[in-house]
Each structure stands twice: as C-alpha cells, then as structure tokens.
C-alpha cells in the first residue's frame, strides 16, 4: 500500500483494481532507490483486475515509486503512482 514499509528485498508488487483493466501507455514502471527507472515483468490475472510486477533483481532498501497506467473496461485511461 502507499507509504508501506517493507523489511528486506522486494521482488514483487501487486496492484489490484476494482474492475477489469489492461495495460496502457507506459504500463507499469518502478523508480528504484538509486533513481533508476525499470520496467518490471508484468503478469495480469485471468479476471483482469490484478497485476503482479516481478522485479529481478529485487529492490533494495530505500524509497521506491511505482507509476501505473491502465485502460478500464470502457476504454478510458486511468493512471496514478505511489
């Protein structure tokens, strides 16, 4: 969740939406503590509501940011970050 603190390396981030959606535009990007922008491997659930971002190598300690952009079932774009 936004503002969460995790002890130890992070190798996945899960985003869950209230309705079906698909990646749009840049999709999902992660800003590492070192300031590097990475594009994680993304797995979309069968119902189209949950996206798992796989981070290899795992993120190390520090503040990270996740930016996302999807299209809702009615095709309107939705984006945000945490």
mmCIF file as gemmi writes it, N, C-alpha and C atoms, coordinates in Angstrom:
data_model
loop_
_atom_site.group_PDB
_atom_site.id
_atom_site.type_symbol
_atom_site.label_atom_id
_atom_site.label_alt_id
_atom_site.label_comp_id
_atom_site.label_asym_id
_atom_site.label_entity_id
_atom_site.label_seq_id
_atom_site.pdbx_PDB_ins_code
_atom_site.Cartn_x
_atom_site.Cartn_y
_atom_site.Cartn_z
_atom_site.occupancy
_atom_site.B_iso_or_equiv
_atom_site.pdbx_formal_charge
_atom_site.auth_seq_id
_atom_site.auth_asym_id
_atom_site.pdbx_PDB_model_num
ATOM 1 N N . UNK Axp A 1 ? 0.844 -1.188 0 1 0 ? 1 A 1
ATOM 2 C CA . UNK Axp A 1 ? 0 0 0 1 0 ? 1 A 1
ATOM 3 C C . UNK Axp A 1 ? 0.883 1.242 0 1 0 ? 1 A 1
ATOM 4 N N . UNK Axp A 2 ? 0.327 2.335 -0.446 1 0 ? 2 A 1
ATOM 5 C CA . UNK Axp A 2 ? 1.057 3.596 -0.473 1 0 ? 2 A 1
ATOM 6 C C . UNK Axp A 2 ? 1.59 3.898 0.92 1 0 ? 2 A 1
ATOM 7 N N . UNK Axp A 3 ? 2.891 4.185 1.015 1 0 ? 3 A 1
ATOM 8 C CA . UNK Axp A 3 ? 3.51 4.505 2.291 1 0 ? 3 A 1
ATOM 9 C C . UNK Axp A 3 ? 3.954 3.3 3.102 1 0 ? 3 A 1
ATOM 10 N N . UNK Axp A 4 ? 3.766 2.095 2.569 1 0 ? 4 A 1
ATOM 11 C CA . UNK Axp A 4 ? 4.17 0.888 3.295 1 0 ? 4 A 1
ATOM 12 C C . UNK Axp A 4 ? 5.67 0.837 3.482 1 0 ? 4 A 1
ATOM 13 N N . UNK Axp A 5 ? 6.088 0.184 4.555 1 0 ? 5 A 1
ATOM 14 C CA . UNK Axp A 5 ? 7.496 -0.06 4.816 1 0 ? 5 A 1
ATOM 15 C C . UNK Axp A 5 ? 7.685 -1.569 4.846 1 0 ? 5 A 1
ATOM 16 N N . UNK Axp A 6 ? 8.655 -2.049 4.078 1 0 ? 6 A 1
ATOM 17 C CA . UNK Axp A 6 ? 8.918 -3.481 3.985 1 0 ? 6 A 1
ATOM 18 C C . UNK Axp A 6 ? 10.344 -3.739 4.437 1 0 ? 6 A 1
ATOM 19 N N . UNK Axp A 7 ? 10.53 -4.71 5.302 1 0 ? 7 A 1
ATOM 20 C CA . UNK Axp A 7 ? 11.869 -5.082 5.752 1 0 ? 7 A 1
ATOM 21 C C . UNK Axp A 7 ? 12.397 -6.158 4.814 1 0 ? 7 A 1
ATOM 22 N N . UNK Axp A 8 ? 13.466 -5.863 4.124 1 0 ? 8 A 1
ATOM 23 C CA . UNK Axp A 8 ? 14.059 -6.849 3.231 1 0 ? 8 A 1
ATOM 24 C C . UNK Axp A 8 ? 13.81 -6.52 1.771 1 0 ? 8 A 1
ATOM 25 N N . UNK Axp A 9 ? 14.473 -7.255 0.888 1 0 ? 9 A 1
ATOM 26 C CA . UNK Axp A 9 ? 14.338 -7.028 -0.553 1 0 ? 9 A 1
ATOM 27 C C . UNK Axp A 9 ? 12.906 -7.275 -1.035 1 0 ? 9 A 1
ATOM 28 N N . UNK Axp A 10 ? 12.512 -6.545 -2.06 1 0 ? 10 A 1
ATOM 29 C CA . UNK Axp A 10 ? 11.169 -6.684 -2.643 1 0 ? 10 A 1
ATOM 30 C C . UNK Axp A 10 ? 11.325 -7.205 -4.067 1 0 ? 10 A 1
ATOM 31 N N . UNK Axp A 11 ? 10.709 -8.363 -4.352 1 0 ? 11 A 1
ATOM 32 C CA . UNK Axp A 11 ? 10.804 -8.907 -5.705 1 0 ? 11 A 1
ATOM 33 C C . UNK Axp A 11 ? 9.483 -8.897 -6.451 1 0 ? 11 A 1
ATOM 34 N N . UNK Axp A 12 ? 8.408 -8.459 -5.783 1 0 ? 12 A 1
ATOM 35 C CA . UNK Axp A 12 ? 7.141 -8.314 -6.485 1 0 ? 12 A 1
ATOM 36 C C . UNK Axp A 12 ? 6.278 -7.255 -5.816 1 0 ? 12 A 1
ATOM 37 N N . UNK Axp A 13 ? 5.473 -6.599 -6.645 1 0 ? 13 A 1
ATOM 38 C CA . UNK Axp A 13 ? 4.485 -5.634 -6.185 1 0 ? 13 A 1
ATOM 39 C C . UNK Axp A 13 ? 3.178 -6.026 -6.852 1 0 ? 13 A 1
ATOM 40 N N . UNK Axp A 14 ? 2.092 -6.072 -6.091 1 0 ? 14 A 1
ATOM 41 C CA . UNK Axp A 14 ? 0.798 -6.459 -6.637 1 0 ? 14 A 1
ATOM 42 C C . UNK Axp A 14 ? -0.146 -5.267 -6.59 1 0 ? 14 A 1
ATOM 43 N N . UNK Axp A 15 ? -0.745 -4.944 -7.735 1 0 ? 15 A 1
ATOM 44 C CA . UNK Axp A 15 ? -1.741 -3.881 -7.819 1 0 ? 15 A 1
ATOM 45 C C . UNK Axp A 15 ? -3.078 -4.527 -8.14 1 0 ? 15 A 1
ATOM 46 N N . UNK Axp A 16 ? -4.112 -4.172 -7.373 1 0 ? 16 A 1
ATOM 47 C CA . UNK Axp A 16 ? -5.447 -4.724 -7.591 1 0 ? 16 A 1
ATOM 48 C C . UNK Axp A 16 ? -6.413 -3.581 -7.867 1 0 ? 16 A 1
ATOM 49 N N . UNK Axp A 17 ? -7.123 -3.69 -8.973 1 0 ? 17 A 1
ATOM 50 C CA . UNK Axp A 17 ? -8.096 -2.691 -9.378 1 0 ? 17 A 1
ATOM 51 C C . UNK Axp A 17 ? -9.514 -3.206 -9.117 1 0 ? 17 A 1
ATOM 52 N N . UNK Axp A 18 ? -10.47 -2.304 -9.004 1 0 ? 18 A 1
ATOM 53 C CA . UNK Axp A 18 ? -11.85 -2.707 -8.707 1 0 ? 18 A 1
ATOM 54 C C . UNK Axp A 18 ? -12.557 -3.3 -9.914 1 0 ? 18 A 1
ATOM 55 N N . UNK Axp A 19 ? -12.066 -3.027 -11.108 1 0 ? 19 A 1
ATOM 56 C CA . UNK Axp A 19 ? -12.669 -3.576 -12.319 1 0 ? 19 A 1
ATOM 57 C C . UNK Axp A 19 ? -11.608 -4.051 -13.285 1 0 ? 19 A 1
ATOM 58 N N . UNK Axp A 20 ? -12.046 -4.709 -14.326 1 0 ? 20 A 1
ATOM 59 C CA . UNK Axp A 20 ? -11.13 -5.227 -15.337 1 0 ? 20 A 1
ATOM 60 C C . UNK Axp A 20 ? -10.392 -4.076 -16.012 1 0 ? 20 A 1
ATOM 61 N N . UNK Axp A 21 ? -9.119 -4.284 -16.292 1 0 ? 21 A 1
ATOM 62 C CA . UNK Axp A 21 ? -8.315 -3.263 -16.954 1 0 ? 21 A 1
ATOM 63 C C . UNK Axp A 21 ? -7.188 -3.926 -17.725 1 0 ? 21 A 1
ATOM 64 N N . UNK Axp A 22 ? -6.583 -3.154 -18.63 1 0 ? 22 A 1
ATOM 65 C CA . UNK Axp A 22 ? -5.441 -3.623 -19.412 1 0 ? 22 A 1
ATOM 66 C C . UNK Axp A 22 ? -4.36 -2.552 -19.368 1 0 ? 22 A 1
ATOM 67 N N . UNK Axp A 23 ? -3.112 -2.971 -19.529 1 0 ? 23 A 1
ATOM 68 C CA . UNK Axp A 23 ? -2.007 -2.004 -19.56 1 0 ? 23 A 1
ATOM 69 C C . UNK Axp A 23 ? -2.225 -1.012 -20.69 1 0 ? 23 A 1
ATOM 70 N N . UNK Axp A 24 ? -1.824 0.226 -20.451 1 0 ? 24 A 1
ATOM 71 C CA . UNK Axp A 24 ? -1.911 1.269 -21.469 1 0 ? 24 A 1
ATOM 72 C C . UNK Axp A 24 ? -0.674 2.144 -21.376 1 0 ? 24 A 1
ATOM 73 N N . UNK Axp A 25 ? -0.355 2.837 -22.433 1 0 ? 25 A 1
ATOM 74 C CA . UNK Axp A 25 ? 0.774 3.765 -22.417 1 0 ? 25 A 1
ATOM 75 C C . UNK Axp A 25 ? 2.037 3.091 -21.919 1 0 ? 25 A 1
ATOM 76 N N . UNK Axp A 26 ? 2.655 3.68 -20.889 1 0 ? 26 A 1
ATOM 77 C CA . UNK Axp A 26 ? 3.874 3.111 -20.309 1 0 ? 26 A 1
ATOM 78 C C . UNK Axp A 26 ? 3.597 1.879 -19.462 1 0 ? 26 A 1
ATOM 79 N N . UNK Axp A 27 ? 2.353 1.584 -19.15 1 0 ? 27 A 1
ATOM 80 C CA . UNK Axp A 27 ? 2.033 0.436 -18.313 1 0 ? 27 A 1
ATOM 81 C C . UNK Axp A 27 ? 2.486 0.652 -16.888 1 0 ? 27 A 1
ATOM 82 N N . UNK Axp A 28 ? 3.499 -0.084 -16.472 1 0 ? 28 A 1
ATOM 83 C CA . UNK Axp A 28 ? 3.993 -0.031 -15.102 1 0 ? 28 A 1
ATOM 84 C C . UNK Axp A 28 ? 5.499 0.233 -15.107 1 0 ? 28 A 1
ATOM 85 N N . UNK Axp A 29 ? 5.943 1.204 -14.34 1 0 ? 29 A 1
ATOM 86 C CA . UNK Axp A 29 ? 7.37 1.466 -14.185 1 0 ? 29 A 1
ATOM 87 C C . UNK Axp A 29 ? 7.664 1.666 -12.703 1 0 ? 29 A 1
ATOM 88 N N . UNK Axp A 30 ? 8.896 1.321 -12.327 1 0 ? 30 A 1
ATOM 89 C CA . UNK Axp A 30 ? 9.326 1.424 -10.935 1 0 ? 30 A 1
ATOM 90 C C . UNK Axp A 30 ? 10.578 2.292 -10.884 1 0 ? 30 A 1
ATOM 91 N N . UNK Axp A 31 ? 10.602 3.213 -9.937 1 0 ? 31 A 1
ATOM 92 C CA . UNK Axp A 31 ? 11.777 4.042 -9.693 1 0 ? 31 A 1
ATOM 93 C C . UNK Axp A 31 ? 12.477 3.474 -8.471 1 0 ? 31 A 1
ATOM 94 N N . UNK Axp A 32 ? 13.725 3.022 -8.653 1 0 ? 32 A 1
ATOM 95 C CA . UNK Axp A 32 ? 14.482 2.391 -7.572 1 0 ? 32 A 1
ATOM 96 C C . UNK Axp A 32 ? 15.04 3.444 -6.619 1 0 ? 32 A 1
ATOM 97 N N . UNK Axp A 33 ? 15.522 3.015 -5.437 1 0 ? 33 A 1
ATOM 98 C CA . UNK Axp A 33 ? 16.149 3.958 -4.508 1 0 ? 33 A 1
ATOM 99 C C . UNK Axp A 33 ? 17.351 4.693 -5.112 1 0 ? 33 A 1
ATOM 100 N N . UNK Axp A 34 ? 18.008 4.085 -6.102 1 0 ? 34 A 1
ATOM 101 C CA . UNK Axp A 34 ? 19.169 4.7 -6.76 1 0 ? 34 A 1
ATOM 102 C C . UNK Axp A 34 ? 18.748 5.671 -7.866 1 0 ? 34 A 1
ATOM 103 N N . UNK Axp A 35 ? 17.429 5.803 -8.112 1 0 ? 35 A 1
ATOM 104 C CA . UNK Axp A 35 ? 16.94 6.708 -9.139 1 0 ? 35 A 1
ATOM 105 C C . UNK Axp A 35 ? 16.82 6.083 -10.516 1 0 ? 35 A 1
ATOM 106 N N . UNK Axp A 36 ? 17.022 4.778 -10.614 1 0 ? 36 A 1
ATOM 107 C CA . UNK Axp A 36 ? 16.922 4.062 -11.881 1 0 ? 36 A 1
ATOM 108 C C . UNK Axp A 36 ? 15.461 3.746 -12.178 1 0 ? 36 A 1
ATOM 109 N N . UNK Axp A 37 ? 15.037 3.947 -13.417 1 0 ? 37 A 1
ATOM 110 C CA . UNK Axp A 37 ? 13.679 3.599 -13.839 1 0 ? 37 A 1
ATOM 111 C C . UNK Axp A 37 ? 13.739 2.219 -14.479 1 0 ? 37 A 1
ATOM 112 N N . UNK Axp A 38 ? 12.933 1.29 -13.967 1 0 ? 38 A 1
ATOM 113 C CA . UNK Axp A 38 ? 12.907 -0.057 -14.534 1 0 ? 38 A 1
ATOM 114 C C . UNK Axp A 38 ? 11.486 -0.412 -14.94 1 0 ? 38 A 1
ATOM 115 N N . UNK Axp A 39 ? 11.392 -1.26 -15.953 1 0 ? 39 A 1
ATOM 116 C CA . UNK Axp A 39 ? 10.109 -1.777 -16.403 1 0 ? 39 A 1
ATOM 117 C C . UNK Axp A 39 ? 10.034 -3.237 -15.96 1 0 ? 39 A 1
ATOM 118 N N . UNK Axp A 40 ? 9.222 -3.534 -14.961 1 0 ? 40 A 1
ATOM 119 C CA . UNK Axp A 40 ? 9.161 -4.903 -14.448 1 0 ? 40 A 1
ATOM 120 C C . UNK Axp A 40 ? 8.416 -5.826 -15.405 1 0 ? 40 A 1
ATOM 121 N N . UNK Axp A 41 ? 8.641 -7.128 -15.264 1 0 ? 41 A 1
ATOM 122 C CA . UNK Axp A 41 ? 7.811 -8.104 -15.952 1 0 ? 41 A 1
ATOM 123 C C . UNK Axp A 41 ? 6.44 -8.045 -15.288 1 0 ? 41 A 1
ATOM 124 N N . UNK Axp A 42 ? 5.381 -8.137 -16.087 1 0 ? 42 A 1
ATOM 125 C CA . UNK Axp A 42 ? 4.025 -7.964 -15.556 1 0 ? 42 A 1
ATOM 126 C C . UNK Axp A 42 ? 3.195 -9.197 -15.873 1 0 ? 42 A 1
ATOM 127 N N . UNK Axp A 43 ? 2.508 -9.699 -14.855 1 0 ? 43 A 1
ATOM 128 C CA . UNK Axp A 43 ? 1.571 -10.807 -15.016 1 0 ? 43 A 1
ATOM 129 C C . UNK Axp A 43 ? 0.187 -10.286 -14.68 1 0 ? 43 A 1
ATOM 130 N N . UNK Axp A 44 ? -0.754 -10.414 -15.605 1 0 ? 44 A 1
ATOM 131 C CA . UNK Axp A 44 ? -2.139 -9.971 -15.405 1 0 ? 44 A 1
ATOM 132 C C . UNK Axp A 44 ? -2.982 -11.178 -15.019 1 0 ? 44 A 1
ATOM 133 N N . UNK Axp A 45 ? -3.829 -11.025 -14.006 1 0 ? 45 A 1
ATOM 134 C CA . UNK Axp A 45 ? -4.688 -12.119 -13.568 1 0 ? 45 A 1
ATOM 135 C C . UNK Axp A 45 ? -5.748 -12.418 -14.622 1 0 ? 45 A 1
ATOM 136 N N . UNK Axp A 46 ? -6.339 -13.601 -14.55 1 0 ? 46 A 1
ATOM 137 C CA . UNK Axp A 46 ? -7.361 -14.008 -15.511 1 0 ? 46 A 1
ATOM 138 C C . UNK Axp A 46 ? -8.573 -13.078 -15.515 1 0 ? 46 A 1
ATOM 139 N N . UNK Axp A 47 ? -8.899 -12.497 -14.348 1 0 ? 47 A 1
ATOM 140 C CA . UNK Axp A 47 ? -10.068 -11.606 -14.288 1 0 ? 47 A 1
ATOM 141 C C . UNK Axp A 47 ? -9.728 -10.175 -14.684 1 0 ? 47 A 1
ATOM 142 N N . UNK Axp A 48 ? -8.444 -9.88 -14.981 1 0 ? 48 A 1
ATOM 143 C CA . UNK Axp A 48 ? -8.039 -8.559 -15.43 1 0 ? 48 A 1
ATOM 144 C C . UNK Axp A 48 ? -8.043 -7.492 -14.354 1 0 ? 48 A 1
ATOM 145 N N . UNK Axp A 49 ? -8.121 -7.89 -13.095 1 0 ? 49 A 1
ATOM 146 C CA . UNK Axp A 49 ? -8.164 -6.919 -12.001 1 0 ? 49 A 1
ATOM 147 C C . UNK Axp A 49 ? -6.854 -6.802 -11.241 1 0 ? 49 A 1
ATOM 148 N N . UNK Axp A 50 ? -6.002 -7.822 -11.325 1 0 ? 50 A 1
ATOM 149 C CA . UNK Axp A 50 ? -4.771 -7.828 -10.527 1 0 ? 50 A 1
ATOM 150 C C . UNK Axp A 50 ? -3.561 -7.957 -11.45 1 0 ? 50 A 1
ATOM 151 N N . UNK Axp A 51 ? -2.561 -7.114 -11.171 1 0 ? 51 A 1
ATOM 152 C CA . UNK Axp A 51 ? -1.314 -7.13 -11.916 1 0 ? 51 A 1
ATOM 153 C C . UNK Axp A 51 ? -0.179 -7.371 -10.934 1 0 ? 51 A 1
ATOM 154 N N . UNK Axp A 52 ? 0.663 -8.36 -11.22 1 0 ? 52 A 1
ATOM 155 C CA . UNK Axp A 52 ? 1.829 -8.638 -10.395 1 0 ? 52 A 1
ATOM 156 C C . UNK Axp A 52 ? 3.051 -8.159 -11.157 1 0 ? 52 A 1
ATOM 157 N N . UNK Axp A 53 ? 3.811 -7.274 -10.518 1 0 ? 53 A 1
ATOM 158 C CA . UNK Axp A 53 ? 5.033 -6.739 -11.113 1 0 ? 53 A 1
ATOM 159 C C . UNK Axp A 53 ? 6.209 -7.514 -10.536 1 0 ? 53 A 1
ATOM 160 N N . UNK Axp A 54 ? 6.971 -8.211 -11.381 1 0 ? 54 A 1
ATOM 161 C CA . UNK Axp A 54 ? 8.122 -9.001 -10.953 1 0 ? 54 A 1
ATOM 162 C C . UNK Axp A 54 ? 9.383 -8.166 -11.111 1 0 ? 54 A 1
ATOM 163 N N . UNK Axp A 55 ? 10.158 -8.071 -10.069 1 0 ? 55 A 1
ATOM 164 C CA . UNK Axp A 55 ? 11.368 -7.243 -10.046 1 0 ? 55 A 1
ATOM 165 C C . UNK Axp A 55 ? 12.593 -8.133 -9.889 1 0 ? 55 A 1
ATOM 166 N N . UNK Axp A 56 ? 13.411 -8.201 -10.957 1 0 ? 56 A 1
ATOM 167 C CA . UNK Axp A 56 ? 14.606 -9.029 -10.935 1 0 ? 56 A 1
ATOM 168 C C . UNK Axp A 56 ? 15.766 -8.218 -11.483 1 0 ? 56 A 1
ATOM 169 N N . UNK Axp A 57 ? 16.716 -7.827 -10.657 1 0 ? 57 A 1
ATOM 170 C CA . UNK Axp A 57 ? 16.903 -8.241 -9.271 1 0 ? 57 A 1
ATOM 171 C C . UNK Axp A 57 ? 15.924 -7.523 -8.347 1 0 ? 57 A 1
ATOM 172 N N . UNK Axp A 58 ? 15.71 -8.078 -7.154 1 0 ? 58 A 1
ATOM 173 C CA . UNK Axp A 58 ? 14.81 -7.45 -6.182 1 0 ? 58 A 1
ATOM 174 C C . UNK Axp A 58 ? 15.275 -6.048 -5.811 1 0 ? 58 A 1
ATOM 175 N N . UNK Axp A 59 ? 14.328 -5.206 -5.422 1 0 ? 59 A 1
ATOM 176 C CA . UNK Axp A 59 ? 14.648 -3.857 -4.963 1 0 ? 59 A 1
ATOM 177 C C . UNK Axp A 59 ? 15.31 -3.919 -3.601 1 0 ? 59 A 1
ATOM 178 N N . UNK Axp A 60 ? 16.3 -3.067 -3.403 1 0 ? 60 A 1
ATOM 179 C CA . UNK Axp A 60 ? 16.989 -2.99 -2.116 1 0 ? 60 A 1
ATOM 180 C C . UNK Axp A 60 ? 16.295 -1.959 -1.233 1 0 ? 60 A 1
ATOM 181 N N . UNK Axp A 61 ? 16.793 -1.816 -0.018 1 0 ? 61 A 1
ATOM 182 C CA . UNK Axp A 61 ? 16.198 -0.891 0.944 1 0 ? 61 A 1
ATOM 183 C C . UNK Axp A 61 ? 16.233 0.541 0.43 1 0 ? 61 A 1
ATOM 184 N N . UNK Axp A 62 ? 15.195 1.297 0.77 1 0 ? 62 A 1
ATOM 185 C CA . UNK Axp A 62 ? 15.093 2.697 0.381 1 0 ? 62 A 1
ATOM 186 C C . UNK Axp A 62 ? 13.713 2.994 -0.172 1 0 ? 62 A 1
ATOM 187 N N . UNK Axp A 63 ? 13.486 4.252 -0.479 1 0 ? 63 A 1
ATOM 188 C CA . UNK Axp A 63 ? 12.184 4.649 -1.011 1 0 ? 63 A 1
ATOM 189 C C . UNK Axp A 63 ? 12.103 4.302 -2.49 1 0 ? 63 A 1
ATOM 190 N N . UNK Axp A 64 ? 10.987 3.715 -2.884 1 0 ? 64 A 1
ATOM 191 C CA . UNK Axp A 64 ? 10.731 3.382 -4.279 1 0 ? 64 A 1
ATOM 192 C C . UNK Axp A 64 ? 9.404 4.016 -4.689 1 0 ? 64 A 1
ATOM 193 N N . UNK Axp A 65 ? 9.218 4.153 -5.979 1 0 ? 65 A 1
ATOM 194 C CA . UNK Axp A 65 ? 7.965 4.673 -6.504 1 0 ? 65 A 1
ATOM 195 C C . UNK Axp A 65 ? 7.476 3.746 -7.608 1 0 ? 65 A 1
ATOM 196 N N . UNK Axp A 66 ? 6.169 3.604 -7.707 1 0 ? 66 A 1
ATOM 197 C CA . UNK Axp A 66 ? 5.55 2.823 -8.771 1 0 ? 66 A 1
ATOM 198 C C . UNK Axp A 66 ? 4.589 3.747 -9.508 1 0 ? 66 A 1
ATOM 199 N N . UNK Axp A 67 ? 4.729 3.795 -10.837 1 0 ? 67 A 1
ATOM 200 C CA . UNK Axp A 67 ? 3.811 4.565 -11.667 1 0 ? 67 A 1
ATOM 201 C C . UNK Axp A 67 ? 3.076 3.582 -12.566 1 0 ? 67 A 1
ATOM 202 N N . UNK Axp A 68 ? 1.755 3.766 -12.689 1 0 ? 68 A 1
ATOM 203 C CA . UNK Axp A 68 ? 0.968 2.832 -13.479 1 0 ? 68 A 1
ATOM 204 C C . UNK Axp A 68 ? -0.006 3.563 -14.393 1 0 ? 68 A 1
ATOM 205 N N . UNK Axp A 69 ? -0.322 2.914 -15.514 1 0 ? 69 A 1
ATOM 206 C CA . UNK Axp A 69 ? -1.302 3.432 -16.456 1 0 ? 69 A 1
ATOM 207 C C . UNK Axp A 69 ? -2.046 2.247 -17.061 1 0 ? 69 A 1
ATOM 208 N N . UNK Axp A 70 ? -3.368 2.254 -16.935 1 0 ? 70 A 1
ATOM 209 C CA . UNK Axp A 70 ? -4.201 1.193 -17.482 1 0 ? 70 A 1
ATOM 210 C C . UNK Axp A 70 ? -5.4 1.817 -18.2 1 0 ? 70 A 1
ATOM 211 N N . UNK Axp A 71 ? -6.108 0.976 -18.949 1 0 ? 71 A 1
ATOM 212 C CA . UNK Axp A 71 ? -7.38 1.352 -19.556 1 0 ? 71 A 1
ATOM 213 C C . UNK Axp A 71 ? -8.462 0.516 -18.903 1 0 ? 71 A 1
ATOM 214 N N . UNK Axp A 72 ? -9.526 1.172 -18.479 1 0 ? 72 A 1
ATOM 215 C CA . UNK Axp A 72 ? -10.66 0.477 -17.868 1 0 ? 72 A 1
ATOM 216 C C . UNK Axp A 72 ? -11.434 -0.281 -18.947 1 0 ? 72 A 1
ATOM 217 N N . UNK Axp A 73 ? -12.362 -1.114 -18.53 1 0 ? 73 A 1
ATOM 218 C CA . UNK Axp A 73 ? -13.164 -1.916 -19.462 1 0 ? 73 A 1
ATOM 219 C C . UNK Axp A 73 ? -13.89 -1.039 -20.473 1 0 ? 73 A 1
ATOM 220 N N . UNK Axp A 74 ? -14.264 0.196 -20.084 1 0 ? 74 A 1
ATOM 221 C CA . UNK Axp A 74 ? -14.95 1.093 -21.025 1 0 ? 74 A 1
ATOM 222 C C . UNK Axp A 74 ? -13.948 1.911 -21.851 1 0 ? 74 A 1
ATOM 223 N N . UNK Axp A 75 ? -12.653 1.569 -21.78 1 0 ? 75 A 1
ATOM 224 C CA . UNK Axp A 75 ? -11.567 2.136 -22.582 1 0 ? 75 A 1
ATOM 225 C C . UNK Axp A 75 ? -11.033 3.472 -22.091 1 0 ? 75 A 1
ATOM 226 N N . UNK Axp A 76 ? -11.545 4.032 -20.981 1 0 ? 76 A 1
ATOM 227 C CA . UNK Axp A 76 ? -10.967 5.306 -20.53 1 0 ? 76 A 1
ATOM 228 C C . UNK Axp A 76 ? -9.679 5.03 -19.742 1 0 ? 76 A 1
ATOM 229 N N . UNK Axp A 77 ? -8.665 5.91 -19.957 1 0 ? 77 A 1
ATOM 230 C CA . UNK Axp A 77 ? -7.381 5.716 -19.28 1 0 ? 77 A 1
ATOM 231 C C . UNK Axp A 77 ? -7.449 6.106 -17.801 1 0 ? 77 A 1
ATOM 232 N N . UNK Axp A 78 ? -6.699 5.367 -17.004 1 0 ? 78 A 1
ATOM 233 C CA . UNK Axp A 78 ? -6.568 5.641 -15.573 1 0 ? 78 A 1
ATOM 234 C C . UNK Axp A 78 ? -5.086 5.542 -15.246 1 0 ? 78 A 1
ATOM 235 N N . UNK Axp A 79 ? -4.561 6.486 -14.467 1 0 ? 79 A 1
ATOM 236 C CA . UNK Axp A 79 ? -3.156 6.388 -14.089 1 0 ? 79 A 1
ATOM 237 C C . UNK Axp A 79 ? -2.966 6.886 -12.672 1 0 ? 79 A 1
ATOM 238 N N . UNK Axp A 80 ? -1.822 6.576 -12.124 1 0 ? 80 A 1
ATOM 239 C CA . UNK Axp A 80 ? -1.513 7.005 -10.774 1 0 ? 80 A 1
ATOM 240 C C . UNK Axp A 80 ? -0.124 6.565 -10.38 1 0 ? 80 A 1
ATOM 241 N N . UNK Axp A 81 ? 0.227 6.882 -9.155 1 0 ? 81 A 1
ATOM 242 C CA . UNK Axp A 81 ? 1.531 6.48 -8.64 1 0 ? 81 A 1
ATOM 243 C C . UNK Axp A 81 ? 1.48 6.403 -7.125 1 0 ? 81 A 1
ATOM 244 N N . UNK Axp A 82 ? 2.41 5.688 -6.571 1 0 ? 82 A 1
ATOM 245 C CA . UNK Axp A 82 ? 2.574 5.614 -5.117 1 0 ? 82 A 1
ATOM 246 C C . UNK Axp A 82 ? 4.013 5.352 -4.807 1 0 ? 82 A 1
